[in-house]
């Protein structure tokens, strides 16, 4: 990463953004978005997905233990950790559940360093799958319910309307 070419590119993009419309930066982002998206997918599959031991992942023992770990430590601890946050407690909790993507890389690094065996790694993968699959759907429902309860789309926050009435 420390090449002269890389430094010239960064310097050029930095000065190209001096223009008030940021046109060069906009073109660069637009042109490289698809390639960047696919490269991230390939990187993820080449690092994490290929390291998953399929035979131990598909065992009933790994599935059951991963289910318990997924529902308990991966989901419930985060959802129930904000009881004093008022009405937003479930929004905050489910937002924290959705942070499992980086945990795959950490688990893969731990498995590669022989810090966990393949059976434990399979259990961790099952647990993280629960958080990865359920979090976006439930977070969307919880957030929609919170927004409908606390905000009037046409007039702004409901709390301000209540205060104006008194």
trRosetta pair geometry for C-beta under 8 A, 3 or more apart (Angstrom, degrees):
i j d omega theta_ij theta_ji phi_ij phi_ji
1 6 6.1 -175 -172 166 53 176
2 6 7.1 -127 -147 56 7 135
3 6 4.7 100 61 4 84 101
3 7 7.1 -147 99 -2 49 86
4 7 5.5 -55 -152 38 37 114
4 8 6.3 39 152 -20 68 104
5 8 5.7 -53 -149 35 32 111
5 9 6.4 35 152 -21 64 104
6 9 5.7 -52 -150 33 32 114
6 10 6.5 29 154 -16 65 105
7 10 5.9 -55 -146 37 31 108
7 11 6.2 29 156 -17 65 108
8 11 5.7 -56 -145 39 30 111
8 12 6.1 32 156 -20 65 108
9 12 5.8 -57 -148 37 27 111
9 13 6.3 21 158 -13 64 107
10 13 6.0 -57 -145 40 29 106
10 14 6.2 34 154 -25 64 107
11 14 5.6 -54 -147 33 30 114
11 15 6.5 15 160 -6 65 107
12 15 6.3 -63 -147 44 28 99
12 16 6.0 32 155 -27 65 111
13 16 5.4 -51 -139 33 32 117
13 17 6.7 34 160 -23 61 103
13 24 7.1 -157 -130 124 61 117
13 25 6.6 94 -167 -94 91 82
13 28 6.7 -5 -121 -25 115 172
14 17 6.3 -63 -164 28 27 108
15 18 5.6 -19 -167 -11 52 116
16 19 6.8 -27 172 6 51 108
16 24 3.6 -68 167 72 128 150
16 25 6.3 155 106 -44 105 76
17 22 5.2 14 -141 -124 77 86
17 24 6.9 -111 -65 65 54 100
17 25 4.9 41 -91 -38 98 131
19 22 6.3 173 82 -67 88 26
19 23 5.8 -44 103 21 145 91
19 24 6.9 109 27 5 133 96
21 26 7.7 -55 141 -3 82 137
22 25 4.6 -43 177 45 93 118
22 26 5.7 104 116 -30 86 97
23 26 5.6 -58 -144 36 31 114
23 27 6.3 30 160 -18 67 104
24 27 5.8 -54 -147 36 32 110
24 28 6.3 33 155 -21 65 107
25 28 5.7 -55 -148 36 32 113
25 29 6.3 29 157 -16 66 106
26 29 6.0 -56 -147 38 28 108
26 30 6.2 25 157 -16 64 111
27 30 5.8 -60 -145 41 28 110
27 31 6.0 22 160 -16 66 113
28 31 6.1 -62 -143 40 25 105
28 32 6.1 -5 169 5 64 117
29 32 6.6 -74 -138 49 22 92
29 33 6.1 45 162 -58 63 98
30 33 6.2 -33 -144 -7 24 117
32 35 5.3 -66 -157 51 61 110
32 36 5.3 62 145 -28 88 108
33 36 5.9 -59 -144 38 25 110
33 37 6.3 27 158 -21 63 108
34 37 5.8 -55 -148 34 29 112
34 38 6.4 20 158 -11 64 108
35 38 6.0 -60 -149 41 30 105
35 39 6.1 30 155 -20 66 110
36 39 5.7 -56 -143 37 30 111
36 40 6.4 32 157 -20 64 104
37 40 6.0 -55 -153 33 28 110
37 41 6.7 27 151 -16 62 106
38 41 5.5 -53 -149 36 37 113
38 42 6.2 35 153 -18 68 105
39 42 5.6 -52 -144 38 33 110
39 43 6.2 38 154 -22 65 105
40 43 5.6 -51 -145 35 31 114
40 44 6.4 31 156 -19 64 105
41 44 5.9 -55 -149 36 29 109
41 45 6.3 20 157 -11 65 109
42 45 6.0 -59 -144 42 30 105
42 46 5.9 24 159 -17 66 113
43 46 6.0 -62 -141 41 24 106
43 47 6.1 7 165 -7 64 114
44 47 6.4 -68 -142 43 23 98
44 48 5.7 -28 -176 29 65 113
44 49 6.7 62 133 -14 73 105
44 104 7.7 44 -158 101 99 140
45 48 7.3 -67 -112 57 18 76
45 49 4.3 -29 -143 35 59 134
45 50 6.6 75 157 -28 64 91
46 49 7.6 14 -24 47 16 92
46 50 6.0 -2 -148 4 33 131
47 50 7.4 113 46 37 5 97
47 51 7.0 -23 156 -9 42 121
47 105 6.8 17 122 -118 132 87
47 108 6.2 106 147 127 86 160
48 51 6.0 -76 -155 36 27 107
48 52 7.2 36 155 -38 65 97
48 104 4.8 37 -147 150 152 112
48 105 6.1 -84 -72 -84 120 57
48 107 7.9 67 -138 71 106 94
48 108 4.7 -119 -112 -53 73 149
49 52 6.1 -41 -160 5 38 114
51 108 5.1 100 71 -141 149 105
51 111 6.4 140 153 89 124 134
51 112 6.9 -52 -145 -64 148 97
52 57 5.6 33 166 -58 105 145
52 121 7.4 -164 -126 137 60 111
52 122 7.3 101 -164 -100 85 71
52 125 5.8 83 -125 -102 117 163
53 56 4.6 28 106 31 118 106
53 57 6.1 162 87 -23 60 91
53 118 4.2 24 7 -167 156 122
53 121 6.8 90 16 83 105 122
53 122 6.2 -72 64 -64 95 108
54 57 5.3 -57 -138 37 30 117
54 58 6.2 17 168 -11 67 110
55 58 6.6 -65 -148 40 22 99
55 59 7.3 39 148 -43 56 97
56 59 5.5 -32 -156 -1 43 121
56 62 5.8 111 157 -50 72 148
56 118 4.9 126 27 132 159 103
56 119 5.2 -118 -169 -93 135 59
56 121 7.7 73 96 67 133 89
56 122 4.4 -142 120 -36 96 152
57 62 5.9 -123 -138 115 26 155
57 122 4.3 -152 -89 -136 56 108
57 125 6.2 -36 -121 76 110 141
57 126 7.3 163 -155 -52 77 94
58 62 7.5 43 41 58 12 127
58 63 7.6 14 -159 -48 30 112
59 62 4.6 88 65 9 92 102
59 63 6.9 -159 93 -7 48 88
59 119 7.8 -32 47 -128 145 90
59 122 7.1 60 34 133 101 157
60 63 5.5 -56 -146 39 35 114
60 64 6.1 31 158 -18 69 107
61 64 6.2 -56 -145 37 26 106
61 65 6.2 15 162 -6 63 112
61 119 7.5 -17 105 -159 120 114
62 65 6.2 -60 -139 46 26 103
62 66 5.6 27 160 -19 64 117
62 119 6.3 -137 -83 -159 104 70
62 122 4.0 -34 -146 122 143 120
62 123 5.2 -127 -147 -70 73 65
62 126 6.0 153 150 -21 84 138
63 66 5.8 -60 -140 42 22 111
63 67 6.2 28 157 -26 61 106
63 126 5.9 -179 -120 -122 41 152
64 67 5.7 -51 -148 29 28 113
64 68 6.7 26 154 -14 62 102
65 68 5.8 -52 -151 36 34 110
65 69 6.3 30 152 -13 66 109
65 123 4.6 -39 105 -127 114 120
65 126 7.5 104 83 66 67 140
66 69 5.6 -56 -142 44 33 110
66 70 5.8 37 156 -26 67 109
66 122 7.0 -90 -58 133 131 68
66 123 4.6 -159 -71 -153 82 53
66 124 7.3 -90 -115 -7 97 11
66 125 6.9 -34 -127 73 140 58
66 126 2.2 46 157 84 156 129
66 127 4.9 -128 -159 -41 72 67
66 129 7.4 34 160 34 127 107
66 130 7.6 167 149 -19 86 112
67 70 5.6 -52 -140 35 27 112
67 71 6.3 17 164 -10 64 107
67 126 6.5 -56 -45 150 54 123
67 127 7.9 -137 -56 -88 12 62
67 130 7.1 118 -129 -64 50 136
68 71 6.4 -60 -144 41 25 100
68 72 5.8 6 165 -1 64 120
69 72 6.2 -64 -131 50 23 100
69 73 5.6 -27 -163 37 66 110
69 74 6.4 64 141 -15 69 106
69 123 6.1 85 12 163 150 97
69 124 7.3 -74 124 -101 155 43
69 126 7.2 96 59 89 110 94
69 127 3.7 -54 107 -94 108 130
70 73 7.9 -36 -82 58 9 73
70 74 4.8 -35 -145 41 43 136
70 75 6.5 36 154 -12 61 108
70 126 6.1 -99 -41 130 125 74
70 127 4.0 -163 -68 -138 72 52
70 128 7.3 -107 -107 -11 96 19
70 129 6.8 -43 -110 63 142 69
70 130 3.0 103 174 18 130 144
70 131 6.4 -143 -155 -26 85 77
71 74 7.3 31 -7 53 11 92
71 75 5.5 -45 -148 42 34 123
71 76 6.3 37 153 -22 63 108
71 130 6.3 -95 -57 175 56 161
72 75 7.4 76 38 47 10 79
72 76 5.4 -41 -141 35 34 122
72 77 7.0 46 155 -28 58 96
73 76 7.6 -13 -45 51 13 86
73 77 5.4 4 -143 -3 42 133
73 127 7.1 1 68 -166 101 135
74 77 7.6 89 19 32 8 102
74 78 7.5 -28 159 0 34 118
74 97 7.1 80 151 -145 72 86
74 100 6.8 35 -160 -97 114 126
74 127 4.9 161 -33 169 139 93
74 128 6.6 -162 -123 -90 146 40
74 130 5.8 117 88 76 140 111
74 131 4.3 -112 163 -50 118 119
75 78 6.4 -82 -162 40 24 102
75 79 6.0 10 161 -13 69 117
75 97 5.5 35 -124 -127 65 127
75 130 6.3 -83 -37 129 122 116
75 131 5.9 -165 -69 -91 82 80
75 134 6.8 3 -106 78 136 139
75 135 7.9 -149 -112 -72 94 86
76 79 5.7 -60 -135 42 32 107
76 80 5.6 6 173 2 70 117
77 80 6.6 -66 -133 50 20 94
77 81 6.1 39 160 -52 59 109
78 81 5.8 -42 -141 6 27 120
78 93 5.4 135 134 -165 69 73
78 94 7.7 117 119 -85 108 23
78 96 4.2 -153 -167 99 119 115
78 97 4.8 163 88 -70 143 72
79 90 6.6 15 -162 -133 89 69
79 93 3.7 89 -135 155 40 132
79 94 6.1 36 -105 -64 92 64
79 96 8.0 -161 -64 60 43 104
79 97 6.5 12 -56 -52 86 123
80 83 6.9 8 -176 -54 64 96
80 93 6.6 76 -22 -129 25 145
81 93 6.3 149 39 -110 78 95
81 96 7.4 -42 47 60 129 161
82 85 4.0 -3 167 -6 108 130
82 88 7.8 -58 136 105 137 74
82 89 4.4 -177 106 -145 97 79
82 92 4.6 -1 29 88 175 129
82 93 5.3 -145 27 -58 112 89
83 89 6.0 44 -115 -142 25 149
84 89 7.6 120 43 -95 21 120
85 88 5.3 -85 139 78 108 85
85 89 4.2 142 61 -87 102 72
85 92 5.3 -52 138 19 171 150
86 89 6.6 172 66 -36 34 88
87 146 6.7 142 140 -134 101 95
87 149 7.1 -142 179 107 140 136
87 150 6.8 146 106 -65 148 127
88 91 4.7 -59 -163 46 72 118
88 92 5.5 72 137 -25 91 101
88 146 6.4 73 -109 -147 66 142
89 92 5.9 -58 -148 38 28 108
89 93 6.1 27 156 -19 64 111
90 93 5.4 -51 -139 40 35 115
90 94 6.0 27 164 -12 68 107
90 142 4.9 -130 126 -155 109 134
90 146 7.6 -168 71 -62 96 119
91 94 6.4 -59 -143 42 23 100
91 95 6.3 28 154 -23 60 110
91 139 7.6 86 -145 -152 56 75
91 142 5.4 -176 -86 132 60 110
91 143 5.5 96 -126 -90 103 69
91 146 5.0 -7 -60 -34 130 164
92 95 5.7 -56 -148 33 28 114
92 96 6.7 26 155 -18 62 104
93 96 5.9 -60 -157 33 31 108
93 97 6.9 36 148 -27 64 101
94 97 5.3 -40 -149 22 43 119
94 98 7.1 47 155 -23 63 98
94 135 6.3 158 -175 -148 79 72
94 138 5.5 -134 -138 110 136 99
94 139 4.1 178 137 -92 117 77
94 142 5.1 130 20 37 153 152
94 143 7.8 -126 80 -38 129 87
95 98 6.2 -54 -163 26 35 113
95 139 6.1 109 -76 -135 52 126
96 99 6.1 -44 -169 8 47 117
97 100 7.3 -12 164 -33 55 106
97 131 5.2 -149 178 -148 84 93
97 134 7.3 -52 145 92 139 95
97 135 4.2 -167 110 -106 103 110
97 138 7.8 0 69 71 150 121
97 139 7.2 -161 57 -60 108 111
98 131 7.2 -177 -94 165 26 89
98 132 7.9 89 -141 -117 56 41
98 135 3.8 166 -80 151 74 140
98 136 6.3 93 -114 -64 121 63
98 139 6.0 -20 -43 -35 129 154
99 102 6.8 -23 171 26 80 105
99 103 7.5 95 126 -22 70 106
100 103 4.9 -55 -160 32 57 123
100 104 7.1 70 147 -31 76 86
100 128 4.7 158 179 -157 122 86
100 131 4.0 131 -51 101 147 125
100 132 4.8 -113 78 -62 131 80
100 135 7.1 171 2 -10 114 148
101 104 6.2 -43 -170 13 39 111
101 105 7.9 28 143 -6 62 100
101 132 6.9 103 -71 -109 66 109
102 105 5.7 -52 -164 35 49 111
102 106 6.5 49 142 -19 73 104
103 106 5.3 -52 -146 39 40 114
103 107 6.1 43 154 -21 70 103
103 124 7.9 -140 152 172 106 106
103 128 5.4 -166 97 -113 120 127
103 131 7.9 37 42 70 146 145
104 107 5.8 -55 -148 37 29 110
104 108 6.3 28 153 -18 64 107
104 125 7.4 60 -123 -116 86 76
104 128 5.9 156 -72 145 79 160
105 108 5.6 -52 -144 37 31 112
105 109 6.3 33 154 -20 64 105
106 109 5.7 -54 -148 36 30 111
106 110 6.4 31 152 -19 64 106
107 110 5.7 -54 -148 37 32 112
107 111 6.3 31 153 -18 65 106
107 116 7.6 -45 -159 46 75 146
107 121 6.2 131 167 -141 104 78
107 124 4.7 177 -132 127 138 140
107 125 6.8 173 125 -66 155 69
107 128 7.0 -120 -13 -28 150 147
108 111 5.7 -53 -146 38 32 110
108 112 6.2 32 154 -19 65 107
108 121 7.9 80 -96 -150 44 120
109 112 5.7 -54 -145 38 31 111
109 113 6.3 20 157 -10 65 110
110 113 5.9 -63 -145 44 29 103
110 115 4.2 -81 -169 65 82 123
110 116 5.3 40 133 7 109 108
110 121 7.7 179 89 -97 97 95
111 114 7.7 34 -179 -78 33 26
111 115 7.2 -85 -68 51 24 77
111 116 5.5 -54 -89 67 67 94
111 118 7.2 76 -150 -95 119 53
111 121 4.3 46 -93 -97 131 138
116 120 4.1 -115 -176 91 109 129
116 121 5.3 139 110 -57 116 79
116 124 7.3 44 137 -14 165 138
117 120 5.2 93 54 13 71 102
117 121 7.0 -129 102 -6 36 94
118 121 5.3 -52 -143 39 35 117
118 122 6.4 41 155 -24 65 102
119 122 5.7 -50 -151 32 32 113
119 123 6.7 34 150 -19 63 102
120 123 5.6 -51 -151 34 36 113
120 124 6.4 37 151 -19 66 104
121 124 5.7 -53 -149 36 33 112
121 125 6.4 36 152 -22 65 104
122 125 5.6 -50 -148 33 33 113
122 126 6.6 34 153 -17 64 102
123 126 5.9 -53 -152 35 32 110
123 127 6.4 32 151 -19 64 107
124 127 5.6 -54 -148 37 33 114
124 128 6.3 29 156 -16 67 107
125 128 5.9 -57 -145 40 30 108
125 129 6.4 39 152 -28 63 103
126 129 5.6 -51 -150 27 32 117
126 130 7.2 37 153 -22 61 96
127 130 6.1 -49 -164 23 35 111
127 131 7.2 24 148 -8 63 104
128 131 5.7 -56 -153 41 42 109
128 132 5.9 40 151 -20 73 110
129 132 5.6 -58 -140 41 31 111
129 133 5.9 21 165 -13 68 112
130 133 6.3 -64 -142 41 22 101
130 134 5.9 -5 174 4 63 118
131 134 6.7 -65 -127 48 20 93
131 135 5.5 29 177 -36 61 119
132 135 6.6 -42 -126 21 13 113
133 136 8.0 -82 178 27 23 94
133 137 7.8 -8 152 6 59 116
134 137 6.2 -79 -160 47 42 104
134 138 5.5 15 164 -5 84 120
135 138 6.5 -69 -135 46 22 97
135 139 5.6 22 170 -21 65 117
136 139 5.9 -57 -137 39 23 111
136 140 6.3 28 161 -23 61 106
137 140 6.0 -55 -154 30 26 111
137 141 6.8 20 153 -13 61 106
138 141 5.7 -54 -150 38 38 110
138 142 6.1 34 154 -17 70 108
139 142 5.8 -57 -142 41 30 108
139 143 5.9 28 160 -17 66 111
140 143 6.0 -58 -143 40 25 108
140 144 6.2 27 158 -20 63 108
141 144 5.8 -55 -145 36 28 111
141 145 6.3 26 157 -17 63 107
142 145 5.8 -56 -148 38 29 110
142 146 6.3 30 153 -20 64 108
143 146 5.5 -54 -145 37 32 113
143 147 6.2 30 157 -18 67 106
144 147 5.9 -56 -145 38 29 108
144 148 6.2 26 157 -16 65 108
145 148 5.9 -56 -145 39 29 109
145 149 6.2 26 157 -19 64 111
146 149 5.9 -60 -146 38 27 109
146 150 6.1 -10 168 10 65 116
147 150 6.6 -75 -135 51 23 88
147 151 5.2 -36 -171 36 67 118
148 151 7.3 -58 -92 56 13 75
149 158 7.6 -86 143 10 45 151
150 157 6.5 -24 155 -147 81 83
150 158 5.6 -134 -166 25 37 112
150 159 7.1 -2 -162 -24 86 96
151 156 6.9 -81 -151 169 85 30
151 157 5.5 -53 -107 -105 72 50
151 158 6.3 -128 -89 -18 18 85
152 155 4.5 2 96 49 125 93
152 156 6.5 11 61 57 86 33
152 157 7.4 77 21 164 76 5
152 158 5.6 111 -25 -75 92 76
152 161 6.6 38 6 -24 138 147
155 161 6.2 61 121 -74 133 124
156 160 5.8 -19 111 51 118 138
156 161 7.5 155 77 -42 86 94
157 160 4.8 91 76 3 96 102
157 161 7.4 -162 102 -5 55 85
158 161 5.5 -56 -155 36 42 113
158 162 6.4 41 151 -20 72 103
159 162 5.7 -54 -149 35 34 111
159 163 6.4 32 154 -17 66 106
160 163 5.7 -53 -146 37 33 110
160 164 6.3 35 154 -22 64 107
161 164 5.7 -55 -149 34 31 113
161 165 6.7 34 153 -24 63 103
162 165 5.8 -53 -154 28 33 112
162 166 7.0 21 155 -14 64 105
163 166 6.2 -62 -153 35 35 104
